[in-house]
Amino acid sequence: MSRLTEAGSAERFAPLLLALALTLLCGLPLAALLSHGVDGVIAAMGETRVLRALRHSLSSAAISAVLATLLGTAIALTLRLASLRWRGLLVFLLLLPMMIPPHVTAIAWTQALGPSSSVLSWVGLAPAAGSHNPVHTVGGLITLLALQHFPLVVIIVQSSLRSLPADLLEAARVSGASRSLTVRRIVLPLLAPSMIGAATLSFIAALGNFGINALIGVPARYTTLPVLIWQKLASFGPDVLDEVAAIATILALLALLLVLVSWWWLARARRTVPGVGATIDQLNTSHQGWPTLAECLLWCFVALTLAFPLLSLLSSALVPTYGVALSLDTLTFSHFVAVVGEQAVTLRAFANSTLVASIAALCIALIAIPLAFTLTRPSGWQRRVATASAVQADLAYSVPGIVMSVAFILTFLRPLPLLNVSLYNTLTLIGLAYVAVFLAVGLKPVVSASSQLDDALDDAARVCGASYLRRLTRIQAPLLAAPAVSGAILVFLTAYNEITVSALLWSSGNETIGTVIFNYEDGGYTTLAAAMSVTVIIATIVMMSLLRLFARRLPAGVVPWA
């Protein structure tokens, strides 16, 4: 009886302890932000500079979201409709921009289209020396935001295309409908909710994007809210926290409002159509030249939007000084040697990012398994508590990363009560922020896999007298280990390169890869920024490739580029 009582106590208190921890990590910083910022929102909205930044944020995010949705939907339909060779490689390359840090994207395109572009110089198309860089414009900023976020749309639309009802498509084919008519009358209407959701996600991502908005927007004199927050806090220090909190609150409320509107719209627009998911053959029709044309267009798009800027970035890293043409005489690897073996700040940044990203990924994997176990159980108060925890994680992920940075500063600026330990300006604070912001990323694949497990497994173990911890470690953990590892790798990839969260939390000695690259570029050390960016991209591609190999053991759709 005592053993059953102990097991029941563990099962009752585990969800409560987990909910308390996530409330302190996710809910408390957001509450601190609102408590500091709500009162100043009206005053902040009366500032001309804030209103201008708000207009810039809304317009750039909206236009880029529309462009990303149109581009991503077209690519997803092409990938699904056309009989493509090397489809897996194409998907991998098309989704790669999503994992390249936005500040690296901004640096690559700045060097690709500027007057000192080595690649354009090779073909005689480089702009005249001293001319304005075409990337440093409002149009350039919006275009880069769209290119950064269209892979989100591809993932969402691809997922919806897999569930299209085969009966409707087969009926359209038998009725003699052409492929274009089938897409217009059947496919696109069924995809409309997913496209709305994808556009909303792209809008929110663009709204909180810091790297592109800072490196492109500042030279273009087009300040957005994330950049304004960074400028105020970096220039004036903690004394302006209340004003910064008010601006961050505006950004947070705007993002949360969009999430709620998206949920409401999707709930109303959701269509449940019976039938088995369609296959590629059912979507295809014999159309001479279509696969060849589709392949050419997709490979040209990859070459233009991925290979061209990355080649420019590599060429900048291989010359002694930015602006020198790349040739056998000017070729040098000194910048790579410097960033991986000589520069103390870069070595420290690689070590710091690897450490905090690894610990955050491990913590999220350990949290995700018991949380997913409770979330997918039959209804009860434990599930309601777990749902509240997951909602807090979703909210922390939904608001822009720079907003969560301000929230963590407000929460942990003073020493912790009772312990009298300060976390401000430490790697620990960055790691905790990573766990809070990226928990939703690691949780999704584990919840998806847990929902597919048969409840009879847990019921049988319970009947045999297995305790909660024993069932969790012997049954749930082994079965959920693969998706937990997958989610952890996704978290590591995201946190390893990010700058939005750490832009306001780093300090001397606690630099991250993203902040060092940004500071190099911002300070004029272009070749070092290029060398470090290329190193990071190579590491990202290697890790994505390893995860793609690992995807064979995971449920379908867990790894987006598999």
N, C-alpha and C positions, 0 to 999 in steps of 0.2 A: 504493500500500500504506500509506503514511504517513497518507493521508487516511482510509482505512478504519480504521486503528488509532486515529486521533484520534476518529472517530465512535464507535467501540466504547468508548473510554474515557469519553466524555461520557455514553453510554447506561448504562454501568456505574456511574459515580460520581454522576450526577444523583439517582437514588433514594436513595443513601446520604446525600448532603448534605441532601436534603429531610428524610429521616428523622432525621438529627442535629439539624437546626433545630427540628423539631416535638418531639423528645424534650426539648430544652432549654426549649422554650416550654410544653409540656403535661405531659410526663412528669416533668421535674425538680421543678416546684413541687409536684406531687402526692406525689412521693417525699419532698420536704422536709417536707411536712405530716405524712406518716405517721411519719417519723423523729422529729419533735418531739412528735407527739401520741399515738402508740400507748402509750407508757409511762404517760401520765397518764390514759388512758381509765378505768381501774379506779377511780382516785382521784376523777375527775370524776363517775363514776356513783354514788359514795357521797355526793355533795352533794345535799341536799334540793332546792335551787333548780334544779339541772340535771335531776334526775329529774322534777320538776314540769313544767319546760319541755319535756322529752322527751315526757311524757304529753300535754301540750297540742298539741305538734306532730303526734304520731301521730293523735290523735283528730280534730283539725280537718282534717288532710290526708285521713284516711280517709273521714270523713263527706262532705266537700266533693267528693272524687273520686267517690263513689257518686252524689251528686246531679248532678255534672257529666256523668257517664256516662249516667244515665237521661235527663237533659234533652237532651244532645247527640245521643243515639241517636234520641230521639223527633223532634227537629227534622230530623235527617238523613233519617229515614224519610218524614217529611212532605214534605220538599223533593223526595224521589225519587218518592213515590207519587202526589202530588197534581198536577193540571194547573194550575200557578200562572202567573199573569201577573207580569211584572217579576221573574222568578226570579233573574236576575243581580243586580239591585239588592238583593233580599232576602238573597241569599248574602253580598254585600258588607257589608251592614249587620249581619248576624248574626255575621260573623267579625271585624268591626271591634273589639269589646271585647278581642280577643286582642292587638291592636297598641296599645291605649291603655295607658300605664304603670299598674301596679297602684296606685301611690301617688296618681295622678290619679283612678283609680276610687274609691279610699277617700275622697279629698277631695270628689269630686262627690256621692257618696251621703251623706256626713256633712252637706253643705250642703242636700241635697235633702230629707232627713227630719228635720232639726233644727228647733228652735223658731223659728229665724230664716229658714226656708225661704220664699223669695219666691213660688215656684210654689204651695206649699200655702197660703200666705196669700191668694193670689188667689182660691182656691176655698173659703176658710174652714176648712181642715183642718189648719192648722199647730198643732203641740203648744203647750201653754201656755208662756209665757216662764219660763225657768229650769228647765224639766222636763228629764229625762234624755234624751239622744239615743238613739233605739232602735237606731241602727247600732252604737253603742258597747257591744255585748254579744257574747257568744260566738256566739249565733245569727246576729247581723249579720256577724261575721267569717267564719263558715262559708259563709253565703249569698254574700258578695262573692267568696270564693275560688272557689265553684262557678260564679258568673257570669263570672269572669275566665278560667276554664279550659275551659268547655264548648265553645268553638270548636275546641279541639284534638280533641275527640271527634267533632265534626261533620266535620272534615276527614278523619279516619281512617275513620269509618264510611261517609262518602260515597265514598271511594276503594274500599272493599270492596264497596259496593253496585254500583259500575260493573262489577265482575267476576263478579257472580252468574251462574250458568249459566242460559241462556235455556231450555234443554230442560226443566229441572225446573219452572220457572215456567209454561211452556206446558202441561206435563202436568197441573199442578195446576189450571190454568184449564179444560182440556178435561174434567177429572174433576169439574168443578162446584164446586171448592173456593172458598169465599169469600175475599175479600182478607184479612180478619182471620185466617182459618185458615191461609192461605198464609204470612202473616207469622210466625205462631206456630210452625208446623211446619217451614217451609223456610228462610225468610229469617233469623230470629233464631238458629237453631242454626248456620247458616253464618257469621253475624256474630260468634259468641261469641268466637273468638280475637282478632278486631280490637277488640271491646269490652273484653276483658281488657287488651290492650295499651294502649288509650286510657285506661282507668282507672288503669293503672300510671303512664303519663305525667302524668296529672292529679294523681296522688298525689305524684309527685316534684316537680312544679311547685309544688304547694301547700306541700310540705315546705320548699322553699327560698325561698318568697315572702317578701320583706322589707317592701315598701311597705304592703300591707294588714295584715300582722301587726303592724307598728310603729304605724301611724296609727290602727288600730282596736283592736288587742290591748292596747296600753299603757293607753288610757283604760278599757278593759274589765277591766284587771288580769288579763290572760290572756297571759302571756309565753311565747313559743315559742323554739326554739333559735336561729334567725337573729337575733331581737331580743336574746336574751341575749348572743350573741357581740358584737353591736354595742354593747350597753350596757357590757359589761366592757372592751372595747378603747377605747371613746370616753371612759369615765370614768377609767380607770387608766393608759392609754397602753401603750407597748411592754413594760413590765415584766411584764405578765400574758400575754405571748405564749404561754408554754408551756401555761397553763390554757386560753386561747382555742383553741390548736391542738388540745388534747384534745377540747374540745367540738365543734370543726369536724370532727375525725376521726370522732366518733360520727355526725355528720350525713352525712359523706361515705360511711362504710361502710354506713350504712343505705340511702342512695340507690343505691349500687353493688350492694348485695344485692338490692334490688328490681329493678334492671335485669337482673341475672343470672337471677333467678327468672322474670321476664317472658320473657326469651329462652328459658329451658328450657320454660316452659309453652307458648309459641307453637310451639316445635319439636315438642312432643308433640301439640298440639291442631290443628296445621295440617291442613286437609283439601284434597286436590286433587281437584276435581270437573271432569270434562271438559265442554266446551261453550263457546259464545260468550257474551260478556258480555250481560246483559239490558239491554233498553232501557226507557225510561219507559213506553212503550205496553204492554210485556209485564207490567209491574208494576201498571199501572192497570186498573181495571174501572169500568164505568159505574155511578156511584153518585151519585144526585141530591143536591146540596147539599154534597158533600164538598169540592170545590175552593173554594167560597165560604167554608165554615167554616174550612178550612185557612188561607186567605188572611187571614181576619179574626183568627184566633188568632195567626198569625205577625206580622202588623202590630201587633196589640195588644202582643205580647211585645216587639217592637222599640221601640214607643213607651214602654213601661213601664221597660224595662231599659237603654235607650240614650238616647232623646230626653229623658225626664224628668230623669235626673241631669245630662245635659249642659246642658239648659236651665237647671237650677238653678245649675250652675257659671257659666254665662254671666251670669245675673242677678246673681250675687254679684260678678262682675267689673265690672259696670256701675253699681254704687252707690258713693257716696263712702266709706261705712263699713259693715262687715259687720253685718247686722241691720236696716239701713234698707230699707224697702219700695221696690221698683223702680217708678218712675213717670216720666212725662215731666219732672217737676220735679227728680227725683233722678238722672236718667240722666247718666252721665259716662263719658268714655273716657280719663280721666286715668291710670287704672291700666295700660291698654294702652300709652299713651304712655310711661309710666314704665318698663315692662319691655322695650320695644323701642327706646327712645331716650334714657332718662335714667339709669336705674340701672346703674352700672358693673358690678356683680356679675352682673346678668342678661345684659348685652351680652357680658361675658367668658364666661359659661356657654354662651350660644348659639355663640359663636366656638369655644370649646374642644370642645363636643360635636360641632359640624359638622366640625371638623378631625380629631379622633381617630376619629370614626365613619367619615369618608370614607377616611382612610388605612387603617384596619383593613379596610374593605370592599374597597379596592383590593388590599391585600396578600393577602387571602383569595382574591380572584378570580385573582391571579397564581399563588398556591399551588395552587388547585383544579385548574387545567387540566393541569399536568404530573402531579399526583398522580392525578387521574382517568384520565389516559392510561395510567399504569403499572398502576393498579388493574384496568383492564378488558382488559389484555393477556393472552395465553395464559399458563398457569402457568409459573412460574420464580421464581428467588430474588428478582428485582426486584419481582415482584408480592407476594411474601411480606413484603418490607421495606415496600412501600407499604401493605399491609394493616395491619402493625404501627403505621404512622404514623396511619392512619385510625382505628384502635382507640383510640389515645391521644387523638385529637381527640374521639371519641365519649365517652370517659371524662371529659374536661374539660368537655364540654357536659352530661353526665348529672349530675354533682355540682352542688349548689346554687351559685349565683354568689358568695354571701358566703363559701363555703368556698374557692373559688378565690382570692378576695381575700386571705384569711388565708394561703393557700399562697404567693401572690406576695409578700406582706409578709415571710414567713419566708425566701424565696429571695433577695429583692433588698433586704433591710434594710441589709446591709453593701455597701460599694462593690464593683464588679465586679473580680474578680481580674485582675491584669496592667494593666488599663486604669485602675484606681483612680477610676472614675466611679460616682457614686451615682445610682440611678434612683428611689429612694424619694421619695415626695412630688413626683413629676413627672407631666406628661401622658404622657410616654413609657411609663411603667409602666402607666397606664390603657389606652393603646393596645395594648400587648403583651398585657394581660389580655383585651382585647376579641378580639384575633386568636385567642388560645388558646380562649376560651369559645365563640365564635361560628363557628369554622372549620367545624364539622359542619353548621351551617345553610347556609353557602355551598357546601359540598362536595356535598351530596346532589343538587341539580338537575344539577350538572355530571357526576357519576358516572352518573346516570340517562340523560342524553343521550349520554355517551360509550359506554355499553353498547349503544346502538342503532346505532352506527356500524359499517360493514362493515370487518372487518380487512383486506380486500383493498386498501383505500386505502393503508394503511400499508405493506403488503407490496409493493405496486407501487412506491411511493416508495423503499423499501429496495433493491429489485432495481435501480432506476435509479441507485443510488449516493448517494441523499440522506442527509445526516448526521442524527443524532438531533435536533439543534437546528433544522435546516431542516424536518424532518418535523413537529416540534412547532409551529413558528411559521407554516409555510405550509399545513399540512393540518389539524392538530388545533385550533389556536387559532382560526382563522376559523370552523370548524364548531361549536366549543364556546363561542364568544363570547357568543351570546344567553343560554344558561343561566347562564354565568358572571356576566354583567351582572345577570340576574334574581336570582341568589344574592347578589350584592354589594348590590343594593338591599334585599333582605330583611335582610341583615346591618346595613346602614345604618339601616333603620327600627328594628330591635331595639336597636342600640347607642345610637342618637341619644336615645332616651327612657329608657334603663334607669337603675336606681338600685342594684340588688342587687350588681353588681360594683364600682361606684365608691363605694359607701357608706363603705367603709373605706380607699379609696385616694386620695380627693380631699384637697386641702389648700388653704389660702388662696392665691388666684391660679390655682388649677387646678380650679375648680368645674366641674361638669357641670350640664346642665339638670335632671336628676333630683334631684341633691343640693340645688340652689337651691330648687326647688319644695318639696321635703321640709322644708328648713330654714325657709322662709317659713311653711309651715303649722304646723310644730312651734313656731315662735317667735311665733305669733299674728297674723302678717301675712296674714290669710285672703284679703283682696281681691287682693293682689298674687299670691298663690299661684293664685287662681282665674284671673286674667288671663293669667298665664304658662301655666297648664294649657290654657286655651282656645287660646292661640296654638300650642302644641305639637300639640294635637288637629287644628287646621286644617292645619298643615304635614303631619301624618301622613296625613290624608285625601287631600290633594293628591298626595302621593307614592304612596300606594296606588292612586289613580285612574290616575296615569301608568303605573304598573307593570301595571295591568289592561289599558290600551291596548296596552302593549308585549307583553302575553301572547299576542297573535295570532300572533306569530312564534316562540313557544316551544312545546316539547312539551306535550301535555295534562297537566294536574295540577301543572306546575311552579309556577304562581301559584295558591294555594289559593282565592282569591276570584274567579278568572276564570271 
